[in-house]
Amino acid sequence: MALHHVIARHLKGSGNLSDRRRNILGQQGEDLAVQYLLKVGYRIIERNYRNYYGEIDIIANEPKSFVFVEVKTRRNVLFSHPCEAVTRKKQIKISKVAMAYMTENNLTEVAARFDVVAILLPDDTPPKIDLIQNAFDLSDAF
């Protein structure tokens, strides 16, 4: 019985290490995304905004619109391209967070859109960053 607890504790610890690696990769990706967005003219308003419905990685604006940005980072495309992780379910969740943010900040009359920054961050080559503007539409989410 004691061995079972030791193995379970070890496996649980392994999962946490994987989660930490994923969090570190995600943070690296978000940092790269912010640098890239600033370079192409976005103004960053907030990072990792959270409310009851979930989280938005980056809230920014451009001269003509308010932008909610989802960042997806992968080391490779073995399982899928990073942008494929922004599923319909994820789009709806992001839309709910964005709607609540806009309501809280009296921005309901402001033009807004959803962008995705897909980052490939392999160990041995420079990162590849793809910005997908208008990646999905709020009106399609419901």
N, C-alpha and C positions, 0 to 999 in steps of 0.2 A: 504494500500500500504506500509506503514512504517513497519508493522508487517512482511510482505513478505521479506523485506530487512533484518530485524533482523534475521529471520529464515534462510535465505540464507547465511548470514554472519556466523551464528552459525554452519550450516552444513559445510561450507567451512573450518571453524576453526577445526571442528572435523576431516575432511579429512587430514588436516595438522598434527594433533596429531598422526593419524594412520601412516602417512608417516614418522614422526619422530621416532615412535616406530619401524617401519620396518627398517629405517636407522640405528638405534641403534643396533637392532638385527643383521643386516648385518655386521656392524662394529665389533661386538663381534665375529661373525663367522669368519670374515677375520683375526682378531687377533689370534684366536685359530688355524686357518689354518696355519698361518705363524709359530707359535710355533711348531705345529706338523711337518710341512715340514722341518723346521730347525733340529728337532730331528731325522728325518729319512734321513738326508743328503743333502737336497736341499740347495742351496745358493740363497738367495733372492736378486734379482737385482732391482726390482721396484714394487711398489704397486700402484694400481688405475691409470694405464697408460691410457691416453685418447688421441685419435686423431679424425680426421674427421668421421671415421666409427663407433666409439663407445669407449668402455672401456674394459680393461682386468684387473681382480682383482689383480692377482699376476704374475709377470714374474720372473722366476727362472732358475737356471740350475743345472744339475747333472753332474757327470763326463763325461757322454756320450751324453748328449743332452740338448738342450734349451727347457724350458717348459713354456707353457702358461696355467695358472691355473684359472679356474672359480670356485668360492666358492658359494655354495647355503646353506643357513641356514634356518631351520624351528624349531618351538617350538614342533611340533608333526607331525604325518603323516595323520592327519585327511583328508586332501585334496589330498596329494600325497607325495611321498618321495622326498627329496630335489633334488636328481639327475634328477628326471623327469622334473624339471623346465628348464633343458638345452635342449630345443627343437631343432629341425632341423633349424628353423629360427635363434635361438640364436647361434647355432654352426656356421652358415654361417657368422653371424655378427662378432663373435669372430675371425673366420678365416681371415676375411678382415682386422680387426684391427691388427692381428698378422703379416699378410703379409706386411702391411704398415710399421710396426715396424721393421721387418727384413730388408726391403728395405732401410729404413732410416738409419739403423745402419750397413749396409753392411754385413748382416748375411745370405744372400740368399743361401750360400753354406753350412750352418750349419744345422745339424740334429735338428729337432724340433718336439714336440708332444704337445697334448692337454690333460691335466689332469683335473679332477673335484674332488673337495673336498666337500663332502656332510656332513653337520653337523646337528644333532638333538640336540637341546638345550632346553630340558624341564625344567620347573621351579624347580622341586623337585629332580632331579637326575643328575648325572654327564653327560657331553656332550658325544655323540657318534659320532666319526669322521670316515668317510670312505673315503679313497683315491682311486680313480678310475684312474689308469694310462692308457694312450692311450684311453681315453674315446671316442674320435672320431678322424677321420682322415681328414686332410686338403684336400686330393685328392678326398674324397667323398663329399666335401661341394659344389662343383660347377658342 
